[in-house]
Amino acid sequence: MDEPTTASSGKPDVIKVSAKSRSTAVAGAIAAVIREHRYAEVQAIGAGAVNQAVKALAIARGYLNGDQIDIVCTPYFTEVDIEGQERTAVRFIVEPRP
């Protein structure tokens, strides 16, 4: 997993998670993006990747607890093109709880 960057729109890039991603590393990326931008998106394709993403979200919540930031996650399905093939991904919008 690469370090998240900011897209030209001003929003941070989507954090992409695979089944082989380390959940603690993904959690650290989520926490860093939330601290800086107050908004993050996490994307996973496949059951293993969704599992790692959900674990990372739970871990990130713990990481952000020290900063007194409580996060909420809104999941949704989206279609993505991978090597000319359309796949269904699960995306999580991550934001601080109001």
Backbone bond lengths (Angstrom), bond angles and torsions (degrees), N, CA, C in turn:
res aa  C-N    CA-C-N  psi(-1)  N-CA   C-N-CA  omega(-1)  CA-C   N-CA-C  phi
1 M - - - 1.449 - - 1.523 108.73 -
2 D 1.316 115.38 130.64 1.463 120.60 179.59 1.521 110.35 -84.85
3 E 1.326 115.58 160.66 1.467 121.48 175.13 1.525 107.95 -66.16
4 P 1.340 117.84 131.17 1.466 119.97 -179.38 1.523 111.64 -62.09
5 T 1.326 115.21 144.29 1.460 120.84 177.19 1.526 108.15 -122.92
6 T 1.307 116.00 172.80 1.457 120.72 -179.76 1.518 109.15 -100.85
7 A 1.322 115.98 131.91 1.458 121.65 178.04 1.524 109.42 -75.46
8 S 1.316 115.89 166.92 1.460 120.25 -178.45 1.528 112.01 -64.40
9 S 1.335 117.64 -20.08 1.466 120.97 179.74 1.521 112.02 -75.47
10 G 1.328 117.97 -7.13 1.458 121.27 -178.55 1.514 112.63 95.40
11 K 1.338 116.51 -15.65 1.466 120.72 176.37 1.522 108.41 -84.75
12 P 1.332 116.96 148.52 1.458 118.43 175.75 1.525 110.65 -67.82
13 D 1.328 116.81 152.34 1.459 121.34 176.71 1.523 110.06 -61.20
14 V 1.307 115.30 157.39 1.456 121.69 176.69 1.526 108.63 -69.68
15 I 1.326 116.56 134.49 1.465 121.89 176.37 1.520 106.58 -85.80
16 K 1.328 116.64 114.27 1.459 121.53 -176.44 1.524 109.53 -96.87
17 V 1.339 114.80 130.10 1.456 121.66 -175.34 1.526 109.04 -116.74
18 S 1.327 116.71 135.49 1.464 121.20 174.04 1.525 108.78 -113.12
19 A 1.310 115.92 172.16 1.464 120.77 178.89 1.525 110.83 -63.74
20 K 1.341 116.86 -23.03 1.465 121.01 -177.89 1.529 112.85 -94.69
21 S 1.335 117.62 -1.65 1.464 120.96 179.72 1.523 110.32 -65.81
22 R 1.334 116.07 142.19 1.468 120.22 173.72 1.516 107.69 -78.87
23 S 1.319 116.70 122.62 1.466 120.45 -175.45 1.530 111.85 -61.61
24 T 1.332 118.22 -32.97 1.467 120.20 179.27 1.530 111.04 -69.25
25 A 1.325 117.10 -36.24 1.468 120.45 178.39 1.525 110.36 -68.62
26 V 1.328 116.61 -42.00 1.457 120.47 177.74 1.527 109.48 -64.16
27 A 1.335 117.34 -41.49 1.469 121.90 178.69 1.521 110.80 -60.10
28 G 1.315 117.20 -41.35 1.463 120.99 177.76 1.518 111.41 -62.91
29 A 1.341 116.63 -39.96 1.465 120.50 178.44 1.523 110.50 -66.33
30 I 1.332 117.04 -42.48 1.462 120.85 178.74 1.525 109.66 -61.00
31 A 1.323 116.53 -48.10 1.473 120.90 -178.87 1.527 110.93 -60.22
32 A 1.331 117.04 -43.36 1.465 120.90 -179.40 1.527 111.32 -63.00
33 V 1.330 116.83 -43.39 1.462 120.88 -179.35 1.532 110.22 -67.25
34 I 1.317 117.56 -41.06 1.467 120.91 178.98 1.529 110.05 -63.87
35 R 1.329 117.36 -42.55 1.476 119.93 179.07 1.520 111.04 -60.83
36 E 1.340 116.54 -39.90 1.462 120.15 -175.65 1.528 113.53 -83.52
37 H 1.338 117.15 -42.82 1.469 120.86 -171.00 1.532 114.25 -111.25
38 R 1.341 117.29 -12.71 1.471 121.93 -176.79 1.520 111.68 62.39
39 Y 1.334 117.74 21.87 1.465 122.71 -179.27 1.530 107.56 -162.93
40 A 1.330 116.91 137.83 1.462 120.69 175.06 1.519 108.89 -148.06
41 E 1.336 116.05 154.69 1.456 121.56 172.16 1.520 107.86 -126.93
42 V 1.322 115.07 134.77 1.462 122.48 -179.33 1.521 106.95 -119.72
43 Q 1.336 117.09 132.60 1.465 121.55 -178.09 1.513 110.59 -123.13
44 A 1.337 115.73 137.84 1.458 121.56 178.08 1.521 109.61 -140.54
45 I 1.328 115.99 141.55 1.465 121.74 176.68 1.526 107.29 -124.27
46 G 1.314 116.05 119.29 1.458 121.53 179.85 1.518 112.18 100.27
47 A 1.326 114.58 156.09 1.466 120.83 -174.73 1.532 112.62 -61.08
48 G 1.323 117.66 -43.81 1.466 120.96 -179.64 1.517 112.09 -63.38
49 A 1.319 115.88 -40.19 1.467 120.48 179.63 1.528 110.91 -69.03
50 V 1.329 117.14 -40.57 1.463 120.32 178.16 1.527 109.54 -63.62
51 N 1.329 116.94 -39.88 1.470 121.04 176.94 1.529 110.87 -58.61
52 Q 1.323 117.06 -48.19 1.469 120.95 179.89 1.528 110.85 -63.66
53 A 1.330 117.14 -38.61 1.462 120.89 -179.84 1.521 110.97 -65.00
54 V 1.335 117.19 -43.78 1.469 120.38 -179.36 1.523 110.19 -65.33
55 K 1.333 116.92 -41.22 1.469 119.40 176.97 1.528 110.05 -62.38
56 A 1.327 116.90 -41.73 1.473 121.01 -179.88 1.530 110.92 -63.63
57 L 1.316 117.63 -38.47 1.466 120.59 178.50 1.522 110.72 -64.09
58 A 1.323 117.05 -40.66 1.465 120.57 178.21 1.526 111.03 -65.84
59 I 1.322 116.67 -41.03 1.466 120.89 178.87 1.530 110.35 -67.16
60 A 1.336 117.07 -42.31 1.471 121.61 179.58 1.521 110.46 -60.66
61 R 1.309 116.90 -36.73 1.469 120.14 177.82 1.525 109.98 -59.31
62 G 1.324 116.24 -40.61 1.466 120.50 176.34 1.519 112.05 -66.17
63 Y 1.348 116.51 -41.60 1.467 120.06 178.58 1.525 111.04 -60.94
64 L 1.326 117.55 -38.53 1.462 121.98 -176.12 1.522 112.75 -81.85
65 N 1.315 116.36 -14.15 1.464 120.73 179.83 1.533 110.85 -58.85
66 G 1.322 117.18 -37.37 1.465 121.60 178.45 1.515 113.20 -63.90
67 D 1.338 116.51 -25.31 1.469 122.05 177.45 1.529 110.98 -93.68
68 Q 1.313 115.60 6.57 1.469 122.67 -178.00 1.534 111.49 57.00
69 I 1.331 114.77 40.61 1.462 121.74 174.34 1.527 107.01 -114.41
70 D 1.320 115.79 120.26 1.466 120.94 175.19 1.518 106.69 -105.08
71 I 1.327 117.66 130.01 1.459 120.80 -175.79 1.528 111.32 -105.87
72 V 1.311 114.46 153.94 1.459 122.60 170.60 1.528 107.60 -123.76
73 C 1.332 115.64 149.46 1.459 121.10 -177.28 1.527 109.22 -124.18
74 T 1.315 116.09 132.99 1.453 121.97 177.00 1.524 108.40 -115.67
75 P 1.340 117.20 110.61 1.467 119.36 -179.41 1.528 112.14 -86.18
76 Y 1.329 115.83 149.22 1.461 120.88 172.49 1.523 109.05 -156.23
77 F 1.340 115.32 159.16 1.457 121.20 177.07 1.520 109.36 -92.36
78 T 1.330 115.57 146.68 1.455 121.12 175.27 1.522 108.51 -146.75
79 E 1.305 116.13 153.47 1.465 121.60 177.35 1.526 108.72 -95.29
80 V 1.326 116.31 132.77 1.463 121.19 177.66 1.522 109.06 -127.76
81 D 1.331 115.72 150.35 1.459 121.60 179.34 1.522 108.52 -99.61
82 I 1.320 116.39 119.34 1.461 121.50 177.68 1.524 107.97 -123.52
83 E 1.324 114.93 113.22 1.463 122.43 179.98 1.527 111.48 51.17
84 G 1.351 115.76 45.70 1.450 121.08 177.30 1.519 114.80 78.93
85 Q 1.321 117.30 1.24 1.460 121.03 -179.96 1.526 109.45 -113.10
86 E 1.320 116.59 133.28 1.461 120.49 179.84 1.530 109.32 -84.44
87 R 1.338 115.17 128.08 1.469 121.52 179.86 1.519 109.02 -126.13
88 T 1.329 115.24 153.95 1.459 120.59 175.89 1.522 108.59 -94.31
89 A 1.313 116.02 127.60 1.463 122.03 179.00 1.520 109.01 -116.34
90 V 1.322 115.02 155.11 1.454 121.02 170.89 1.521 106.18 -102.36
91 R 1.321 115.99 128.19 1.468 120.90 176.01 1.515 108.74 -116.96
92 F 1.315 114.79 144.66 1.454 122.18 177.06 1.519 108.06 -118.69
93 I 1.331 116.90 121.31 1.459 120.71 170.04 1.525 105.53 -84.91
94 V 1.322 116.57 127.66 1.459 121.98 -177.38 1.521 108.14 -117.45
95 E 1.337 116.05 124.87 1.454 121.55 -178.51 1.525 109.73 -143.09
96 P 1.314 117.13 156.44 1.472 118.79 173.90 1.533 109.90 -65.31
97 R 1.308 115.76 144.32 1.465 119.92 176.76 1.534 107.97 -66.75
98 P 1.347 116.36 133.60 1.480 118.98 -178.65 1.520 112.17 -65.11
